[in-house]
């Protein structure tokens, strides 16, 4: 199973202004800027990607592509939460032709973590090959207005702590010289939200 985001992120769950405030960076000019803005912006993305990889959550809404070699006997673990909608489910049939599965043939369970796709009848037969099944879906939380899918404050704080750690330590460092290892605190904040246990 391979899960791949297909589009760029429009809005990160941490704004540049929030990161500057956390890092205590003084800005100047109008609009306000700081010489390290490009670096901080990259660190925000890195922190979000790290949090997503650790938890299995989608922290911003994106289009994802999930590929599988074959249908399971029962439901499909979509590998992420929250899943907003399924765009399409396609597969390569035993004759080698690509088919699109009707949306009446499956149901999305958006509440389980990770989300699941349940068949309403047995899954169709597929050709024995890698990536025989392709699922395109919209998944991820809201970075903007409050909804049930807002990024939890603890995850945002964990991201900010990681951003601060990466900003202060821009090269490989000797762990023995670290008095307080910030990534451990980040992990502590992220752990309650983890849906990818055992990885």
Secondary structure as a PSIPRED ss2 file (coil, helix, strand):
# PSIPRED VFORMAT (PSIPRED V4.0)

   1 X C   1.000  0.000  0.000
   2 X E   0.000  0.000  1.000
   3 X E   0.000  0.000  1.000
   4 X E   0.000  0.000  1.000
   5 X E   0.000  0.000  1.000
   6 X C   1.000  0.000  0.000
   7 X C   1.000  0.000  0.000
   8 X C   1.000  0.000  0.000
   9 X C   1.000  0.000  0.000
  10 X C   1.000  0.000  0.000
  11 X C   1.000  0.000  0.000
  12 X C   1.000  0.000  0.000
  13 X C   1.000  0.000  0.000
  14 X C   1.000  0.000  0.000
  15 X C   1.000  0.000  0.000
  16 X H   0.000  1.000  0.000
  17 X H   0.000  1.000  0.000
  18 X H   0.000  1.000  0.000
  19 X H   0.000  1.000  0.000
  20 X H   0.000  1.000  0.000
  21 X H   0.000  1.000  0.000
  22 X H   0.000  1.000  0.000
  23 X H   0.000  1.000  0.000
  24 X C   1.000  0.000  0.000
  25 X C   1.000  0.000  0.000
  26 X C   1.000  0.000  0.000
  27 X C   1.000  0.000  0.000
  28 X E   0.000  0.000  1.000
  29 X C   1.000  0.000  0.000
  30 X C   1.000  0.000  0.000
  31 X C   1.000  0.000  0.000
  32 X C   1.000  0.000  0.000
  33 X E   0.000  0.000  1.000
  34 X C   1.000  0.000  0.000
  35 X C   1.000  0.000  0.000
  36 X C   1.000  0.000  0.000
  37 X H   0.000  1.000  0.000
  38 X H   0.000  1.000  0.000
  39 X H   0.000  1.000  0.000
  40 X H   0.000  1.000  0.000
  41 X H   0.000  1.000  0.000
  42 X H   0.000  1.000  0.000
  43 X H   0.000  1.000  0.000
  44 X H   0.000  1.000  0.000
  45 X H   0.000  1.000  0.000
  46 X H   0.000  1.000  0.000
  47 X H   0.000  1.000  0.000
  48 X H   0.000  1.000  0.000
  49 X H   0.000  1.000  0.000
  50 X H   0.000  1.000  0.000
  51 X H   0.000  1.000  0.000
  52 X H   0.000  1.000  0.000
  53 X H   0.000  1.000  0.000
  54 X H   0.000  1.000  0.000
  55 X H   0.000  1.000  0.000
  56 X C   1.000  0.000  0.000
  57 X E   0.000  0.000  1.000
  58 X C   1.000  0.000  0.000
  59 X C   1.000  0.000  0.000
  60 X C   1.000  0.000  0.000
  61 X C   1.000  0.000  0.000
  62 X E   0.000  0.000  1.000
  63 X E   0.000  0.000  1.000
  64 X E   0.000  0.000  1.000
  65 X E   0.000  0.000  1.000
  66 X E   0.000  0.000  1.000
  67 X E   0.000  0.000  1.000
  68 X E   0.000  0.000  1.000
  69 X C   1.000  0.000  0.000
  70 X C   1.000  0.000  0.000
  71 X C   1.000  0.000  0.000
  72 X C   1.000  0.000  0.000
  73 X C   1.000  0.000  0.000
  74 X C   1.000  0.000  0.000
  75 X C   1.000  0.000  0.000
  76 X E   0.000  0.000  1.000
  77 X E   0.000  0.000  1.000
  78 X C   1.000  0.000  0.000
  79 X C   1.000  0.000  0.000
  80 X C   1.000  0.000  0.000
  81 X E   0.000  0.000  1.000
  82 X C   1.000  0.000  0.000
  83 X E   0.000  0.000  1.000
  84 X E   0.000  0.000  1.000
  85 X E   0.000  0.000  1.000
  86 X E   0.000  0.000  1.000
  87 X E   0.000  0.000  1.000
  88 X E   0.000  0.000  1.000
  89 X E   0.000  0.000  1.000
  90 X E   0.000  0.000  1.000
  91 X E   0.000  0.000  1.000
  92 X E   0.000  0.000  1.000
  93 X C   1.000  0.000  0.000
  94 X C   1.000  0.000  0.000
  95 X C   1.000  0.000  0.000
  96 X C   1.000  0.000  0.000
  97 X C   1.000  0.000  0.000
  98 X E   0.000  0.000  1.000
  99 X E   0.000  0.000  1.000
 100 X E   0.000  0.000  1.000
 101 X C   1.000  0.000  0.000
 102 X C   1.000  0.000  0.000
 103 X H   0.000  1.000  0.000
 104 X H   0.000  1.000  0.000
 105 X H   0.000  1.000  0.000
 106 X E   0.000  0.000  1.000
 107 X E   0.000  0.000  1.000
 108 X E   0.000  0.000  1.000
 109 X E   0.000  0.000  1.000
 110 X C   1.000  0.000  0.000
 111 X C   1.000  0.000  0.000
 112 X C   1.000  0.000  0.000
 113 X C   1.000  0.000  0.000
 114 X C   1.000  0.000  0.000
 115 X C   1.000  0.000  0.000
 116 X E   0.000  0.000  1.000
 117 X E   0.000  0.000  1.000
 118 X E   0.000  0.000  1.000
 119 X E   0.000  0.000  1.000
 120 X C   1.000  0.000  0.000
 121 X C   1.000  0.000  0.000
 122 X C   1.000  0.000  0.000
 123 X C   1.000  0.000  0.000
 124 X C   1.000  0.000  0.000
 125 X C   1.000  0.000  0.000
 126 X C   1.000  0.000  0.000
 127 X C   1.000  0.000  0.000
 128 X C   1.000  0.000  0.000
 129 X C   1.000  0.000  0.000
 130 X C   1.000  0.000  0.000
 131 X C   1.000  0.000  0.000
 132 X C   1.000  0.000  0.000
 133 X E   0.000  0.000  1.000
 134 X E   0.000  0.000  1.000
 135 X E   0.000  0.000  1.000
 136 X E   0.000  0.000  1.000
 137 X E   0.000  0.000  1.000
 138 X E   0.000  0.000  1.000
 139 X E   0.000  0.000  1.000
 140 X C   1.000  0.000  0.000
 141 X C   1.000  0.000  0.000
 142 X E   0.000  0.000  1.000
 143 X C   1.000  0.000  0.000
 144 X C   1.000  0.000  0.000
 145 X C   1.000  0.000  0.000
 146 X C   1.000  0.000  0.000
 147 X C   1.000  0.000  0.000
 148 X C   1.000  0.000  0.000
 149 X C   1.000  0.000  0.000
 150 X E   0.000  0.000  1.000
 151 X C   1.000  0.000  0.000
 152 X C   1.000  0.000  0.000
 153 X H   0.000  1.000  0.000
 154 X H   0.000  1.000  0.000
 155 X H   0.000  1.000  0.000
 156 X H   0.000  1.000  0.000
 157 X H   0.000  1.000  0.000
 158 X H   0.000  1.000  0.000
 159 X H   0.000  1.000  0.000
 160 X H   0.000  1.000  0.000
 161 X H   0.000  1.000  0.000
 162 X H   0.000  1.000  0.000
 163 X H   0.000  1.000  0.000
 164 X H   0.000  1.000  0.000
 165 X H   0.000  1.000  0.000
 166 X H   0.000  1.000  0.000
 167 X H   0.000  1.000  0.000
 168 X H   0.000  1.000  0.000
 169 X C   1.000  0.000  0.000
 170 X C   1.000  0.000  0.000
 171 X C   1.000  0.000  0.000
 172 X C   1.000  0.000  0.000
 173 X C   1.000  0.000  0.000
 174 X C   1.000  0.000  0.000
 175 X H   0.000  1.000  0.000
 176 X H   0.000  1.000  0.000
 177 X H   0.000  1.000  0.000
 178 X C   1.000  0.000  0.000
 179 X C   1.000  0.000  0.000
 180 X C   1.000  0.000  0.000
 181 X C   1.000  0.000  0.000
 182 X H   0.000  1.000  0.000
 183 X H   0.000  1.000  0.000
 184 X H   0.000  1.000  0.000
 185 X H   0.000  1.000  0.000
 186 X H   0.000  1.000  0.000
 187 X H   0.000  1.000  0.000
 188 X H   0.000  1.000  0.000
 189 X H   0.000  1.000  0.000
 190 X H   0.000  1.000  0.000
 191 X H   0.000  1.000  0.000
 192 X C   1.000  0.000  0.000
 193 X C   1.000  0.000  0.000
 194 X C   1.000  0.000  0.000
 195 X C   1.000  0.000  0.000
 196 X C   1.000  0.000  0.000
 197 X C   1.000  0.000  0.000
 198 X C   1.000  0.000  0.000
 199 X C   1.000  0.000  0.000
